[in-house]
Each structure stands twice: as C-alpha cells, then as structure tokens.
Amino acid sequence: MISIVIPTLQKRVDILKNLIESLNCDSSVGEIIVINNAIKPLEFEYEKLRVITPDENMYVNPAWNKGIEEARYETVGLLNDDIVLCDNFCSSLIKALPDNYGVVGYCKENIEPIEDNFKKPDKGDIKLQEVNFIDFGFGIAMFFDKTNYSKIPDNLKIMYGDCYIFEEYKKRKFKNYKITGQKIIHIGSLTTSNKIFNPVINEDKKIYKKITIPWYKYFFSIQEYADCKKMRLLGFNIRLFSKKGK
C-alpha cells in the first residue's frame, strides 16, 4: 500500500479533486494526505482522504516532511496538486518497484504539459530506468520507502526539495529511477509562478548552494549534471562539455 502526500494552495480545486478521486479509486493507495496550505477548507471529502491544515502556509518542502512523518505506510508518494494520472497509476507502479530502490520520479520525456482542458492520459506499460542525475519535472510525482528518507532541511521552503531527496539517496548508494512508458499530464506551475514567492525562492537558492557546495569547493571543484560537467575555479563556473544525461 502507498501513502500519498499532496501539498496544495487550492489554486485549481477541479484538478485537485480529479486527482484525489482517481487515487481514492486505486486499490494500492491506502491513504491520501493533503497538506492544506491554503488554510481555507476543502469543499469535498473522500474515503481515503485525510486533510492536515496548518496555522499558516508552511510551504511545500516542510509540507512534504510533515506528510511523510504522518504517513501510515512505508511506501510514500509525493505528488503535485496540478497533475492528472491514468487510472490505477499507483497499482501499476508498485508492481514495477525494484528491491532496495532509492527514489522514483518522472522525466520530461513522459510529462505532457498543457494549459487547461485536461483529460486522463492513456494507460501505458510502466518501466523504470536507472538515472544518476535528476531531470526537469522529476519532483512532480516521486515515490520512495520512508524508512530510508532523509528529512529536507527546515530552512528550504519551496525549491530544491526534490534535488535534496534525490542526492541523499544517491549519496547512500541507492539506485534512483525515472518512470518511462507512462505519460503524466502536468497543468503547470500553478503556485511557484506567483511572484509573491520570489523572495522565498531566492533565499532557497542561497541555502541550497551552501548545503551542496562547501566553502572549500569554491576554490576548485568539478560537478556532474544531467547535461554537462561544470568546473568551479575561484568562484567562477566553467562548462567543460555537454553530454547526454543517462
């Protein structure tokens, strides 16, 4: 069984309701935990739905931490509130999960971005492909075993939570995977596109940089990314060459 965690600001209640209804009908989903950062009540109820409403917007990364802490099942899925899944998505995914995996997420090739007028994607054959680097869109739907989860630092509020989770599993020698063979619909950045969050996002960038780049690496370091290697020399970044991400 899977515990699903969904932070929301209720920007599009119709999309959120559609997602929860789909998950509620999936036999592999044991519970759906919504962290209601909008504070205002949800206008619907479902059998598996459990709503946690904080005193104020706690932002997405702390909401993920809270949801995982509350989850009753070992397998946890962190989902955006602006996605559309095929029917019985979690039941198909859980059959494909390998032993001793790290985190499983999406890749941009299987994300269909649309503006509106959504419909459920056709059901595909879920396959998992090992990846060494996080891809754009990975964090819109992530799955992992909560016993191996490293809590996202409290001072990271909106950005880089997916990157932190990915890199923590990678550091501990777990294999991370991307989902292929099954499309997912993404309505797209309903929350973070709001300029009111820019100060928080800018602070997140500074904090994540401090977390991932120790002071001594400012003098010299080489880091691999999905599309390139970058050399840092005396504070300057130099792209060494482009490469195709695995």
Protein Blocks (a to p, Z undefined) as FASTA:
>chain_A
ZZdddddehlalmlmmmmmmmmmmpmklmbdcdddfkopacfbdcfklccdddfbdebjk
lmmmmmmmmpmbfbdcdddfkbccdehklmmmmmmpcghiabdcddfklpccdfbhpadd
ddddddddddfbdcehklmoccddfklpccddfklmkgoklmmmmmmmmmnopacdddeh
iacddebjallmpmklmmmmmmmmmmmmmmmmcfklmmoccdddfkbccddeehiacdfb
dcddZZ
